[in-house]
Amino acid sequence: MTDSRSFLVRQNLDRDVFLRVSGEQHGLEKLNMVAMSLTTGKKFALATNQYSYGAVILGGVCDIRTSQGAFTDVGRRTDVFTGMPYAIYLPPATDFEIESLSDDFQFASCWTTTSSAAPLRLIRPHDVPVRLSAVGRVSMQTHTILDGELTIWEMYVPAANWAHFPPQQSTASDALLLCKQDRLTGFAMHRLYNDAADTALVSSHNDLVVVPRGVHHTLVSSPLGTTYVLGMSAGAAAYTQDRRYAWYSRVHGNAAPDPRLPVVDIGMEPNEDEV
């Protein structure tokens, strides 16, 4: 843990696939991801083979066809700051195709080897729980999208606020954090450390941060705007906090959530009887 470049993957501005992480390439045990943008009519097809596969729509609308069924007009938000997420979970041995129905379509997906897979599932905004948390300046909004062989979540951190403090360490698996900003000039600062080394880095819009298992992580959003994080890990999430900072939670544990939260909520979506 001596080179911050090992933990930061910059977006590729010249290709439809703007992020790609191979578990083997980055020394991750069994987690891979890709994020891409597609214009209207463009398609992406894949067979899941031995993997469990999850995809989250970051913006735009698509049709999803699978060997176990099809879903039409999936998605609503134009970007992650304008609505709640749609996502899909695909078990192993499933063929699928995503076709973009809008020029602003963007999605991120991750996959992992699995021992026991769940059934195919389309996740809609009304299926996603929203949690607001506040401990002093540590105030954020989180959405749990998937929790199982694949764990996928969203997080919103308002300007100048912290997330994951005391810093948390994943005890179960590596994590990948796709970071976005509501203003393109925005950024987030991250600290990653363990007993061997201590690293600080800065993520910009559409960058990805790799958090290996056993490394503590915390982040703060710049004063310029809100930071969005799409988190992905293999297996159920399991974290421990750095006990040296546990007192912070005890002192500030009764703080009210930031009034800027929630950034998005279910009130932005159609009524339940319209879905």
Secondary structure, DSSP 8 states (H G I E B T S, - for coil): ---GGGTEE---TTSSEEEEE-HHHHT-SS-EEEEEEE-TT-EEEEE-TTEEEEEEEEES-EEEEETTEEEEEE---SSTTSS--EEEEE-SS-EEEEEESSTTEEEEEEEEE-SS----EEE-GGGS-EEEEEETTEEEEEEEEEESSEEEEEEEE-TT-EEEEEEEEESS--EEEEEEESSTT--EEEEEE-SS-EEEEEE-TTEEEEE-TT-EEEEEE-TTS-EEEEEEEESS--EEE-GGGHHHHHHHTT----TT--SS-GGGS--GGG-
